[in-house]
Amino acid sequence: MKKFAWLWMAALCFTTLSLTGCGGSGETQVIEAPAVEEEDEAMAGMTEEEYAAEMEKSMQ
């Protein structure tokens, strides 16, 4: 009988969590990624050809 009670309590807990979610509010939240201002900082002040030439030098 104790096993049945433990199984019933476990089922109740899992059912409650699935209905409310882990946050407890029952609603999902979408978190936006921070805005990226400029991604190509390595190329600041350089043309693509100059950057490619410098990368070629660094690979040798």
C-alpha positions as CSV (number, residue, x, y, z in Angstrom):
1,M,0.0,0.0,0.0
2,K,2.9,2.3,0.7
3,K,4.3,1.8,-2.8
4,F,0.9,2.8,-4.3
5,A,0.9,6.0,-2.1
6,W,4.5,6.9,-3.2
7,L,3.6,6.3,-6.9
8,W,0.5,8.4,-6.6
9,M,2.4,11.3,-5.0
10,A,5.1,11.1,-7.7
11,A,2.5,11.1,-10.4
12,L,0.8,14.1,-8.8
13,C,4.1,16.0,-8.5
14,F,5.1,15.3,-12.2
15,T,1.6,16.3,-13.4
16,T,1.6,19.5,-11.4
17,L,5.1,20.5,-12.7
18,S,4.1,19.7,-16.3
19,L,1.0,21.9,-16.0
20,T,2.7,24.9,-14.3
21,G,6.3,24.6,-15.7
22,C,9.4,25.0,-13.6
23,G,8.9,28.8,-13.1
24,G,5.6,28.3,-11.5
25,S,3.7,30.9,-13.5
26,G,2.6,28.5,-16.2
27,E,3.7,30.8,-19.0
28,T,6.8,30.6,-21.1
29,Q,9.1,33.6,-21.4
30,V,11.3,34.6,-24.4
31,I,14.5,36.2,-23.6
32,E,16.0,38.3,-26.4
33,A,19.7,38.2,-27.1
34,P,21.6,41.4,-26.5
35,A,22.1,43.6,-29.6
36,V,25.4,43.3,-31.4
37,E,26.6,46.7,-32.6
38,E,29.5,45.7,-34.8
39,E,30.8,42.2,-35.4
40,D,33.8,42.8,-37.6
41,E,36.0,44.7,-35.1
42,A,39.1,42.9,-36.4
43,M,38.6,44.6,-39.8
44,A,38.1,48.1,-38.3
45,G,39.8,50.6,-40.7
46,M,40.8,47.9,-43.2
47,T,39.4,46.9,-46.6
48,E,38.6,43.2,-47.2
49,E,41.7,42.9,-49.4
50,E,44.0,44.3,-46.7
51,Y,42.4,42.0,-44.1
52,A,42.8,39.0,-46.3
53,A,46.5,39.9,-47.0
54,E,47.1,40.2,-43.2
55,M,45.4,36.9,-42.5
56,E,47.5,35.2,-45.2
57,K,50.7,36.6,-43.6
58,S,49.7,35.4,-40.2
59,M,49.1,31.9,-41.5
60,Q,52.6,31.5,-42.8
